[in-house]
Amino acid sequence: MNAELDDRDVIEYFKRSYRAVDGLWFMKVEERYGFDTALDIDDDVWRVMSKIQARALKSMMNESNGLDSLARCFAAKLSLEEFEFESSCDGRCVRFTVTRCPWHEIMVRAGRAELNERVGSRICWSELEVWASEFGDGIFPRRDRRICRGDESCEIGFELGNGAEH
């Protein structure tokens, strides 16, 4: 029997698989080696994955280095991963206010909300660092609020200048 799937079905299938494999491999590594080791490996994986994603979107969207290109590509990433957000850019800083984070929701549904801040804080920061570095020197990430910490939204951004986590 050959199932007929439209593009939307195929996208949904791969999206669910992508999210499931992320959680499954983490839990299997955690079972065998403990939470801290699983988090260290997860961080390593997401640093590489973020580089792949940033470079792929940069190429697909025909973008180059710079804050404006980073803003467009990062907004595309958030949209593709079904975040809900608003963004603004003043030429020196692009800000994203995220009001829905699907990764946070997955952790809550999996009954792992108590670990969400440890995972989200580390992995999201790593992703932001990599994304900034992929669009040129002198762009630094910042992060002010986090849903995984109990805030209503995540306030994240990229700015030109000196780098310090906020």
LUMBAZA-485555 format. One record per residue: chain; x, y, z of N, C-alpha, C in turn. Coordinates in Angstrom, 1 decimal. Each point is the difference from the previous one (the first is absolute). Example, Ala and Ser with C-alpha at 12.3 -4.5 7.8 and 13.67 -1.06 7.14 Angstrom:
% LUMBAZA-485555
chaine_nc1_nc2_nc3_cac1_cac2_cac3_cc1_cc2_cc3
A_13.2_-5.7_7.8_-0.9_1.2_0.0_0.9_1.2_0.0
A_-0.4_1.1_-0.7_0.9_1.1_0.0_-0.8_1.1_0.8
***
This chain:
% LUMBAZA-485555
chaine_nc1_nc2_nc3_cac1_cac2_cac3_cc1_cc2_cc3
A_0.8_-1.2_0.0_-0.8_1.2_0.0_0.9_1.2_0.0
A_-0.3_1.0_-0.9_0.8_1.2_-0.1_-0.8_1.2_0.5
A_0.4_0.6_1.1_-0.8_1.1_0.6_0.3_1.3_-0.8
A_-1.0_0.7_-0.3_0.1_1.3_-0.6_0.1_1.1_1.0
A_1.2_0.6_0.1_0.2_1.1_0.9_0.3_1.3_-0.7
A_-0.6_1.1_0.4_0.3_1.2_-0.6_1.2_0.7_0.7
A_0.4_1.1_-0.5_1.2_0.6_0.6_-0.1_0.4_1.5
A_-1.2_0.4_0.3_-0.3_0.3_1.4_0.2_-1.2_0.9
A_-0.5_-1.1_-0.4_0.1_-1.3_0.8_1.5_-0.4_0.1
A_0.7_0.1_-1.1_1.4_-0.3_0.1_0.8_0.9_0.9
A_-0.3_1.3_0.0_0.7_0.9_0.9_-0.4_-0.3_1.4
A_-1.2_-0.3_0.3_-0.4_-0.3_1.4_0.6_-1.3_0.5
A_0.1_-1.0_-0.9_0.7_-1.2_0.3_1.5_0.2_0.4
A_0.7_0.8_-0.8_1.4_0.2_0.3_0.2_1.0_1.2
A_-0.9_0.9_0.2_0.0_0.9_1.2_-0.1_-0.8_1.3
A_-1.0_-0.9_0.0_-0.2_-0.9_1.2_1.1_-0.9_0.2
A_0.6_-0.5_-1.1_1.1_-0.9_0.2_1.3_0.7_0.5
A_0.2_1.2_-0.5_1.1_0.9_0.4_-0.1_0.3_1.5
A_-1.2_0.3_0.5_-0.1_0.3_1.4_0.1_-1.2_0.9
A_-0.6_-1.1_-0.5_0.0_-1.3_0.8_1.4_-0.5_0.1
A_0.8_0.0_-1.0_1.4_-0.5_0.1_0.8_0.8_0.9
A_-0.2_1.3_0.1_0.8_0.8_0.9_-0.3_-0.4_1.4
A_-1.2_-0.2_0.4_-0.3_-0.4_1.3_0.4_-1.5_0.3
A_-0.2_-0.8_-0.9_0.3_-1.5_0.2_1.4_-0.2_0.2
A_0.9_0.6_-0.9_1.4_-0.3_0.2_0.5_0.6_1.3
A_-0.6_1.2_0.4_0.4_0.6_1.3_-0.3_-0.9_1.1
A_-1.2_-0.6_0.1_-0.4_-0.9_1.0_0.8_-1.2_0.1
A_0.4_-0.6_-1.2_0.8_-1.2_0.0_1.4_0.3_0.5
A_0.6_1.1_-0.4_1.3_0.4_0.5_-0.1_0.2_1.5
A_-1.1_0.7_0.5_-0.2_0.2_1.4_-0.1_-1.3_0.8
A_-0.7_-0.9_-0.5_-0.2_-1.3_0.6_1.4_-0.7_0.2
A_0.8_0.1_-1.0_1.3_-0.7_0.1_1.1_0.8_0.7
A_0.0_1.3_-0.1_1.2_0.8_0.5_-0.4_1.1_1.0
A_-1.3_0.2_0.2_-0.4_1.0_0.9_-0.4_1.3_-0.7
A_-0.7_0.9_0.7_-0.5_1.2_-0.5_1.1_1.0_-0.5
A_0.9_0.2_0.9_1.1_1.0_-0.3_0.7_-0.4_-1.3
A_0.4_-1.3_-0.2_0.7_-0.4_-1.2_-1.0_0.2_-1.2
A_-1.2_-0.4_0.1_-1.0_0.2_-1.1_-0.1_1.4_-0.4
A_0.0_0.9_1.0_-0.1_1.5_-0.3_1.3_0.5_-0.7
A_1.1_-0.5_0.5_1.3_0.4_-0.7_0.0_-0.5_-1.5
A_-0.5_-1.2_-0.2_0.0_-0.5_-1.4_-1.1_0.7_-0.8
A_-1.1_0.3_0.6_-1.1_0.8_-0.7_0.6_1.3_-0.4
A_0.7_0.7_0.9_0.6_1.3_-0.3_0.9_-0.1_-1.2
A_0.9_-1.1_-0.1_0.9_-0.2_-1.1_-0.8_-0.2_-1.3
A_-1.1_-0.8_0.1_-0.8_-0.3_-1.2_-0.7_1.3_-0.5
A_-0.6_0.8_0.9_-0.7_1.2_-0.4_0.9_1.1_-0.5
A_1.3_0.0_0.4_0.9_1.0_-0.5_0.3_-0.4_-1.5
A_0.1_-1.2_-0.3_0.2_-0.4_-1.4_-1.3_0.2_-0.8
A_-1.1_-0.5_0.5_-1.3_0.2_-0.6_-0.3_1.4_-0.3
A_0.3_0.9_0.9_-0.3_1.4_-0.2_0.9_0.6_-1.2
A_1.2_-0.5_-0.1_0.9_0.5_-1.1_-0.6_-0.5_-1.3
A_-0.5_-1.3_0.0_-0.6_-0.5_-1.2_-1.2_0.8_-0.4
A_-0.9_0.2_1.0_-1.2_0.8_-0.3_0.3_1.4_-0.5
A_0.9_0.7_0.7_0.3_1.4_-0.4_0.5_0.0_-1.4
A_1.0_-0.9_-0.3_0.6_0.0_-1.3_-1.0_-0.4_-1.1
A_-0.9_-0.9_0.3_-1.0_-0.4_-1.0_-1.0_1.1_-0.3
A_-0.5_0.7_1.0_-0.9_1.1_-0.2_0.6_1.1_-0.7
A_1.3_0.3_0.4_0.7_1.1_-0.6_0.2_-0.3_-1.5
A_0.2_-1.2_-0.4_0.2_-0.4_-1.4_-1.4_0.0_-0.7
A_-1.0_-0.6_0.6_-1.3_-0.1_-0.6_-0.6_1.4_-0.2
A_0.2_0.9_0.9_-0.6_1.3_0.0_0.9_1.0_-0.8
A_1.2_-0.5_-0.5_0.9_0.9_-0.7_0.4_1.2_0.8
A_0.4_-0.3_1.3_0.4_1.1_0.9_1.5_-0.1_0.1
A_0.5_1.1_0.7_1.5_0.1_0.2_0.2_0.3_1.5
A_1.2_0.5_0.3_0.2_0.3_1.4_-0.7_1.3_0.4
A_-0.1_0.2_1.3_-0.6_1.3_0.4_-1.2_-0.2_0.9
A_-0.3_1.0_0.8_-1.2_-0.1_0.9_-1.3_-0.1_-0.7
A_-0.2_0.7_-1.1_-1.3_-0.1_-0.7_-0.2_-1.5_-0.6
A_1.0_-0.5_-0.5_-0.1_-1.4_-0.5_-0.2_-1.0_1.1
A_0.7_0.2_1.1_-0.3_-0.9_1.2_-1.4_0.2_0.4
A_-0.5_1.2_0.1_-1.4_0.2_0.4_-1.0_-0.8_-0.9
A_0.2_0.1_-1.3_-0.9_-0.7_-0.9_0.1_-1.5_0.1
A_1.2_-0.5_0.1_0.2_-1.5_0.1_-0.5_-0.5_1.3
A_0.3_0.7_1.1_-0.4_-0.5_1.3_-1.5_0.0_0.1
A_-0.7_1.1_-0.6_-1.4_0.0_0.0_-0.6_-1.2_-0.8
A_0.7_-0.3_-1.1_-0.5_-1.2_-0.7_0.1_-1.3_0.8
A_1.1_-0.1_0.7_0.2_-1.2_0.9_-1.1_-0.1_1.0
A_-0.3_1.1_0.7_-1.0_0.0_1.0_-1.4_-0.3_-0.6
A_-0.3_0.5_-1.2_-1.2_-0.3_-0.7_-0.1_-1.4_-0.4
A_1.0_-0.6_-0.5_0.1_-1.4_-0.5_-0.2_-0.9_1.2
A_0.5_0.3_1.2_-0.2_-0.8_1.2_-1.2_0.3_0.8
A_-0.9_0.9_-0.6_-1.3_0.3_0.6_0.1_0.7_1.3
A_1.0_0.9_0.2_0.0_0.9_1.1_-1.0_1.1_-0.3
A_-0.6_0.6_1.0_-0.7_1.3_-0.2_0.8_1.1_0.5
A_0.2_1.0_-0.8_0.9_1.1_0.4_-0.3_1.3_-0.8
A_0.6_1.0_0.5_0.1_1.3_-0.7_1.4_0.4_0.0
A_0.4_0.8_-1.0_1.4_0.5_0.0_0.0_1.5_-0.4
A_1.2_0.5_0.4_0.2_1.4_-0.4_1.5_0.2_-0.2
A_0.4_1.0_-0.8_1.4_0.2_-0.2_0.2_1.5_-0.1
A_1.1_0.5_0.7_0.2_1.4_-0.1_1.4_0.3_-0.7
A_0.5_-1.0_-0.7_1.3_0.3_-0.7_1.2_-0.5_0.8
A_-0.1_0.0_1.3_1.1_-0.4_0.9_-0.4_-1.2_0.8
A_-1.3_-0.3_0.1_-0.5_-1.2_0.7_-1.3_-0.5_-0.6
A_-0.1_-1.3_-0.1_-1.2_-0.6_-0.3_-0.6_-0.7_1.2
A_-1.2_0.2_0.3_-0.6_-0.7_1.2_-1.2_-0.9_-0.5
A_-0.1_-1.1_0.7_-1.1_-0.9_-0.2_-0.7_-0.2_1.4
A_-1.3_0.2_0.0_-0.8_-0.3_1.1_-0.8_-1.3_-0.3
A_0.4_-1.1_0.6_-0.6_-1.3_-0.2_-1.1_-0.2_1.0
A_-1.2_-0.2_-0.4_-1.1_-0.3_0.9_-0.5_-1.4_0.0
A_0.5_-0.8_-1.0_-0.3_-1.4_0.0_1.3_-0.8_-0.4
A_0.4_-0.9_0.8_1.2_-0.8_-0.3_-0.4_-1.5_-0.1
A_0.1_-0.6_-1.2_-0.5_-1.4_-0.1_1.0_-0.9_0.8
A_1.2_0.3_0.2_0.9_-0.8_0.7_-0.3_0.0_1.5
A_-0.4_1.1_0.5_-0.5_0.1_1.4_-1.3_-0.9_0.2
A_-0.9_0.2_-1.0_-1.2_-0.8_0.1_0.3_-1.5_0.0
A_0.9_-0.4_-0.8_0.4_-1.5_-0.1_0.5_-0.4_1.4
A_0.8_0.7_0.6_0.6_-0.3_1.3_-1.2_-0.1_1.0
A_-0.9_0.9_0.0_-1.1_0.0_0.9_-0.9_-1.3_-0.2
A_-0.3_-0.2_-1.3_-0.8_-1.2_-0.3_0.7_-1.3_0.4
A_1.3_0.0_-0.1_0.8_-1.2_0.4_0.1_-0.2_1.5
A_-0.5_0.9_0.7_0.1_-0.1_1.5_1.3_0.4_0.5
A_0.8_0.8_-0.7_1.3_0.4_0.3_0.2_1.5_0.2
A_-1.1_0.6_0.4_0.0_1.5_0.2_1.0_0.4_1.0
A_0.3_-0.8_1.0_1.0_0.4_1.0_1.4_0.1_-0.5
A_0.3_-0.7_-1.2_1.3_0.1_-0.6_0.1_1.0_-1.1
A_-1.2_0.6_-0.3_-0.1_0.9_-1.2_1.0_1.2_0.1
A_0.2_0.6_1.1_0.9_1.2_0.1_1.4_-0.5_-0.2
A_0.4_-1.1_0.6_1.4_-0.4_-0.2_0.3_-0.3_-1.5
A_-0.9_-0.7_-0.6_0.2_-0.4_-1.4_-0.2_1.3_-0.9
A_-1.1_0.7_0.1_-0.2_1.1_-0.8_1.0_1.1_0.1
A_0.4_0.3_1.2_1.0_1.1_0.2_1.3_-0.3_-0.6
A_0.4_-1.3_0.1_1.3_-0.3_-0.6_-0.1_-0.2_-1.5
A_-0.9_-0.7_-0.5_-0.1_-0.3_-1.5_-0.4_1.3_-0.7
A_-0.9_0.7_0.4_-0.4_1.2_-0.7_1.2_1.0_-0.1
A_0.7_0.2_1.1_1.2_0.9_0.0_1.0_-0.5_-1.0
A_0.2_-1.3_-0.1_1.0_-0.5_-0.9_-0.5_0.3_-1.5
A_-1.3_-0.2_-0.2_-0.5_0.2_-1.3_0.2_1.5_-0.4
A_-0.3_0.9_0.9_0.1_1.4_-0.2_1.5_0.4_-0.3
A_0.9_-0.5_0.7_1.4_0.2_-0.2_0.5_-0.4_-1.4
A_-0.5_-1.2_-0.4_0.4_-0.5_-1.4_-0.6_0.8_-1.0
A_-1.3_0.3_0.1_-0.7_0.9_-1.0_0.7_1.3_-0.2
A_0.4_0.6_1.1_0.7_1.3_-0.1_1.3_-0.1_-0.7
A_0.7_-1.1_0.3_1.4_-0.1_-0.6_-0.1_-0.4_-1.5
A_-1.1_-0.6_-0.4_-0.2_-0.3_-1.5_-0.3_1.2_-0.8
A_-0.3_1.1_0.5_-0.3_1.2_-0.8_1.0_1.1_0.2
A_1.2_-0.3_0.5_1.0_1.0_0.0_0.5_0.3_1.4
A_1.3_0.5_0.0_0.5_0.5_1.3_-0.7_1.2_0.5
A_0.0_0.2_1.3_-0.6_1.2_0.5_-1.4_-0.1_0.3
A_-0.7_-1.1_-0.2_-1.4_-0.2_0.3_0.0_-0.9_1.2
A_-0.7_0.4_1.0_-0.1_-0.8_1.3_-1.4_-0.2_0.4
A_-0.3_-1.2_0.5_-1.3_-0.3_0.5_-0.3_0.6_1.4
A_-1.3_0.2_0.3_-0.4_0.4_1.3_-1.3_-0.7_0.3
A_-0.2_-0.1_1.3_-1.2_-0.7_0.4_-0.4_0.6_1.4
A_-1.2_0.5_0.0_-0.5_0.7_1.3_-1.0_-0.8_0.7
A_-1.0_-0.5_-0.6_-1.0_-0.8_0.7_-0.1_-1.3_-0.7
A_-0.6_-1.0_0.7_-0.1_-1.4_-0.5_-1.2_-0.7_0.5
A_-0.8_-0.5_-1.0_-1.2_-0.8_0.4_0.4_-1.2_0.9
A_1.1_-0.6_-0.3_0.4_-1.2_0.8_0.4_0.4_1.4
A_0.1_1.2_0.3_0.3_0.5_1.4_-1.3_0.5_0.6
A_-1.1_0.0_-0.7_-1.2_0.4_0.6_-0.5_1.3_-0.5
A_0.8_0.7_-0.8_-0.4_1.3_-0.6_-1.1_-0.2_-1.0
A_-0.8_1.0_-0.3_-1.1_-0.1_-1.0_0.5_-0.1_-1.4
A_1.2_0.5_-0.2_0.6_-0.1_-1.4_1.5_-0.1_0.1
A_0.6_-0.4_-1.1_1.4_0.1_-0.1_0.4_1.3_-0.7
A_0.9_0.7_0.5_0.5_1.2_-0.6_1.4_-0.3_-0.4
A_0.2_-0.2_-1.3_1.3_-0.3_-0.5_0.4_1.0_-1.1
A_1.2_0.0_-0.3_0.4_0.9_-1.1_1.5_-0.1_-0.4
A_0.3_0.7_-1.0_1.4_0.1_-0.5_0.3_1.5_-0.1
A_1.2_0.3_0.4_0.4_1.4_-0.1_1.4_0.2_-0.4
A_0.3_1.1_-0.6_1.3_0.4_-0.4_0.7_0.6_1.2
A_1.3_-0.4_0.2_0.7_0.6_1.1_0.7_-1.1_0.9
A_0.1_0.3_1.3_0.7_-1.0_0.8_-1.0_-1.0_0.5
A_0.5_-1.2_0.2_-0.8_-1.1_0.4_-0.1_-0.3_1.5
A_-1.1_0.0_0.5_-0.2_-0.4_1.4_-1.4_-0.5_0.1
A_-0.2_-1.2_0.7_-1.3_-0.5_0.1_-0.8_0.8_1.0
A_-1.2_0.3_-0.4_-0.9_0.8_0.9_-1.2_-0.8_0.4
***
